[in-house]
Amino acid sequence: MSSIRVNPLILPDLLSALAQTRQQENTATLQLASGSRINQPSDDPAGAAQMVSNRDQSRQADSFLRSITSVNGLLQTSDSTLASVVAALQRAISLGVQGANGTLSNSDRADVAGELSGIRQQLISLANTSYQGEFIFAGTAITQPFLASATSTSGVTYQGNANTNIVQVGTNYSLQINQPGSQIFSSPGSDVFQSIADLITSLQTNTGVGGALGAVRAAFDHVTSQRVFYGNAVNQLTLQQQYLNAEKLSLSTAADSISGADLAATATTLTQAEVALNAELAAMGRIAQTSLFDYLK
């Protein structure tokens, strides 16, 4: 009588195959869900290292872009404020021209001087403009930069400093984002508040109106030239923003090349794994129902 040998290792083999198939199914499912073939370092150690570097660069670009957005708001506020300063000085020049007319009465000149006093208050308010809680013309100081002062010949004192703020907007790329108020409003020979104060005094005394008017014009020209700084800064930030957006696009393309899953192939793998899994489960079910006597029939 010949002997019948039953392979006692078939069940462990099936269990091993089942575990491998489940792993293939889980991997394919994860890749389809994430769109990436690298979901843990062991999937592709070299590719995972490249993805870490790629993500770091992308996060850094995002950080620079956020800084640019914030700084752009500051620069635009500064430029808009100086545009209002220029308009106020333009009105002061027009009033000075009226006041220089020798046919005006003392009362008329007093009215012009009164309007100039109002313009001086407007200019002080503009020079104290803040953005997100910080005074934009205070240098790096946190205090209100310009205060009315009866002891100053200009009627105004500067409480800020002569320092500037520097912001990093790229790798090894920093940009100055402000000019101190002393440089814009109190530059020697172009002092905004001193020229307005002198024009008011000249109208009140009816002396030296022409000279005082010339000083206001000089202040107007100076503030106009200071706006160029802000325009140039905005242009530089625009170019840097374009560069960073292009870099992010390039990084995204590189990331897809490194870790992007072939969704069609992955879907096929998932289908095959599901078919194999069902077959293995069915085989295990049959084995569970089979005894040694089935082999002896």
C-alpha positions in Angstrom: 0.0 0.0 0.0 1.5 3.2 -1.1 1.6 6.2 1.4 0.0 9.6 0.8 1.9 12.6 1.9 0.0 15.8 2.8 2.0 19.0 2.7 1.8 20.4 6.2 3.3 23.8 5.0 0.5 24.8 2.7 -1.3 26.8 5.3 1.7 28.8 6.3 2.6 29.4 2.7 -1.0 30.7 2.0 -0.8 32.9 5.1 2.5 34.4 3.9 1.0 34.9 0.4 -2.1 36.5 1.9 0.0 38.9 4.0 2.0 39.9 0.9 -1.1 40.4 -1.1 -2.7 42.5 1.6 0.5 44.6 1.7 0.3 45.2 -2.1 -3.3 46.1 -1.8 -2.7 48.6 1.1 0.3 50.1 -0.7 -1.7 50.6 -3.9 -4.7 52.0 -2.0 -2.4 54.5 -0.2 -0.7 55.5 -3.5 -4.0 56.1 -5.2 -5.3 58.2 -2.2 -2.1 60.3 -1.9 -1.1 60.4 -5.5 2.5 59.6 -4.4 4.5 56.4 -4.6 6.6 57.5 -1.6 4.6 57.6 1.5 7.3 56.5 3.9 11.1 56.5 3.7 11.3 52.8 3.1 9.3 53.1 -0.1 12.3 54.8 -1.8 15.1 56.1 0.6 16.8 58.2 -2.0 13.6 59.6 -3.3 12.4 60.3 0.2 15.5 62.3 0.9 15.0 64.4 -2.2 11.4 65.0 -1.2 12.5 66.3 2.2 14.8 68.8 0.5 12.0 69.7 -2.0 9.5 70.4 0.8 12.0 72.5 2.8 12.7 74.7 -0.2 8.9 75.0 -0.9 8.2 76.0 2.7 11.0 78.5 2.6 9.6 80.0 -0.6 6.1 80.2 1.1 7.6 82.0 4.0 9.3 84.6 1.7 6.1 85.1 -0.2 4.2 85.8 3.0 6.8 88.4 4.0 6.5 90.0 0.5 2.7 90.2 0.9 3.0 91.9 4.3 5.8 94.2 3.1 3.9 95.1 0.0 1.1 96.4 2.1 3.5 98.5 4.1 5.2 100.0 1.0 1.8 100.7 -0.7 0.6 102.4 2.5 3.8 104.5 2.7 3.6 105.5 -1.0 -0.1 106.4 -0.7 0.6 108.5 2.4 3.4 110.4 0.7 1.1 111.0 -2.3 -1.3 112.7 0.2 1.7 114.7 1.6 2.6 115.8 -1.9 -1.0 116.8 -2.5 -1.1 118.8 0.8 2.1 120.6 -0.1 0.7 121.4 -3.5 -2.3 123.0 -1.9 0.1 124.9 0.4 2.0 126.2 -2.6 -1.2 127.4 -4.2 -2.2 129.2 -1.0 1.3 130.7 -0.8 0.9 132.0 -4.4 -2.4 133.6 -3.3 -0.9 135.0 -0.2 2.0 136.6 -2.2 -0.6 138.7 -4.1 -0.1 142.2 -2.9 -3.7 143.1 -3.3 -4.8 140.8 -0.4 -6.0 142.4 2.8 -4.7 141.5 6.2 -7.9 139.6 6.8 -7.4 137.6 3.5 -3.9 136.7 4.5 -5.0 135.6 7.9 -7.6 133.3 6.3 -4.8 131.8 4.1 -2.6 131.4 7.1 -5.4 129.7 8.9 -5.9 127.2 6.1 -2.1 126.6 6.1 -2.3 125.8 9.8 -4.9 123.2 9.0 -2.6 121.7 6.4 0.2 121.6 9.0 -2.1 119.5 11.2 -2.9 117.3 8.3 0.8 116.8 7.5 1.5 115.8 11.1 -1.2 113.3 11.0 0.1 111.8 7.7 3.6 111.7 9.1 2.3 109.6 12.0 0.6 107.1 9.8 0.8 103.5 11.1 0.5 100.1 9.4 -0.4 97.0 11.4 0.2 98.9 14.6 3.6 100.3 13.7 4.5 103.9 12.7 5.9 103.7 9.2 8.0 106.9 9.4 9.5 106.4 12.8 12.6 104.6 11.6 12.9 101.5 13.8 11.3 103.2 16.8 8.0 102.2 18.2 6.9 105.6 19.4 4.8 108.2 17.5 7.5 110.0 15.4 6.1 113.5 15.1 4.7 115.7 17.9 3.5 119.2 17.9 5.8 121.4 19.9 5.6 125.0 20.9 9.3 125.2 21.6 10.3 124.1 18.1 10.7 126.7 15.3 8.9 124.3 13.0 6.2 123.6 15.5 7.0 119.9 15.3 9.6 117.6 16.9 10.8 114.2 15.6 10.7 111.4 18.2 11.7 108.5 15.9 15.2 107.5 14.9 17.3 107.4 11.7 17.4 103.6 11.4 15.7 101.5 8.7 14.0 98.1 8.7 15.5 95.3 6.6 13.4 92.2 5.6 14.7 89.0 4.1 12.6 88.1 1.0 14.8 85.4 -0.5 17.8 83.3 0.1 20.7 85.8 0.6 18.3 88.6 -0.5 17.3 91.3 1.9 15.5 94.6 1.2 15.2 97.9 3.0 11.6 98.7 3.4 11.4 102.2 4.9 12.9 105.6 5.1 13.1 107.4 8.5 10.7 110.3 8.9 13.6 112.6 9.6 14.9 112.0 6.1 11.6 112.5 4.5 10.0 115.4 6.5 12.9 117.1 8.2 15.8 117.1 5.7 17.9 120.3 6.0 16.9 122.8 3.3 13.7 120.7 2.6 12.0 120.6 6.0 8.3 120.2 5.4 7.1 121.5 8.8 9.7 124.3 8.9 8.7 125.6 5.5 5.0 125.6 6.3 5.7 127.3 9.6 7.8 130.0 7.9 5.1 130.5 5.2 2.4 131.0 7.9 4.6 133.5 9.7 5.4 135.3 6.4 1.7 135.7 5.6 0.9 136.8 9.2 3.6 139.5 9.0 3.3 140.2 5.3 7.1 139.8 4.8 9.2 137.4 2.9 6.3 135.4 1.5 8.2 134.7 -1.8 11.2 133.2 0.1 9.0 131.1 2.3 7.0 129.9 -0.7 10.3 128.8 -2.3 11.1 126.7 0.8 7.7 124.9 0.5 8.4 124.2 -3.2 11.8 122.7 -2.1 10.0 120.5 0.5 7.5 119.4 -2.2 10.3 118.4 -4.6 12.1 116.5 -1.8 9.1 114.5 -0.7 8.3 113.7 -4.4 11.9 112.4 -4.8 11.5 110.3 -1.7 8.6 108.4 -3.2 11.0 107.0 -5.8 12.4 104.7 -3.0 9.1 103.2 -2.4 8.3 102.7 -6.1 11.6 101.0 -6.6 11.1 98.7 -3.6 7.7 97.7 -4.8 9.2 96.8 -8.3 11.9 94.7 -6.7 9.3 92.8 -4.6 7.2 92.2 -7.6 10.1 90.7 -9.5 11.1 88.6 -6.4 7.5 87.4 -6.0 7.4 86.3 -9.7 10.7 84.4 -9.1 9.5 82.7 -6.0 6.2 81.6 -7.7 8.2 80.2 -10.6 10.5 78.4 -8.2 7.5 76.9 -6.4 6.1 75.7 -9.7 9.5 74.1 -10.6 9.6 72.4 -7.2 6.1 71.1 -7.6 7.1 69.6 -11.0 10.2 68.1 -9.6 8.2 66.6 -6.7 5.8 65.0 -9.1 8.7 63.6 -11.1 10.3 62.1 -7.9 7.3 60.7 -6.1 4.3 61.0 -8.3 2.5 57.7 -8.6 1.5 56.2 -12.0 -2.2 56.1 -11.2 -3.2 53.9 -14.1 -0.6 51.3 -13.2 -1.4 51.6 -9.5 -5.1 51.0 -10.2 -4.2 47.9 -12.2 -2.0 46.6 -9.3 -4.8 47.2 -6.9 -7.3 45.2 -9.0 -4.8 42.4 -9.4 -4.2 42.4 -5.6 -7.9 42.2 -4.9 -8.4 39.3 -7.3 -5.4 37.4 -5.8 -6.6 38.2 -2.2 -10.0 36.7 -3.0 -8.5 33.6 -4.5 -6.2 33.1 -1.5 -9.1 33.6 0.9 -11.1 31.1 -1.0 -8.2 28.6 -1.0 -7.8 29.0 2.8 -11.6 28.4 3.2 -11.3 25.1 1.3 -8.3 24.0 3.3 -10.2 24.7 6.5 -13.0 22.4 5.4 -10.6 19.6 4.2 -9.4 16.8 6.5 -6.9 14.0 6.1 -9.8 11.6 5.2 -10.6 13.8 2.1 -7.2 12.8 0.8 -7.8 9.1 1.4 -11.0 8.9 -0.6 
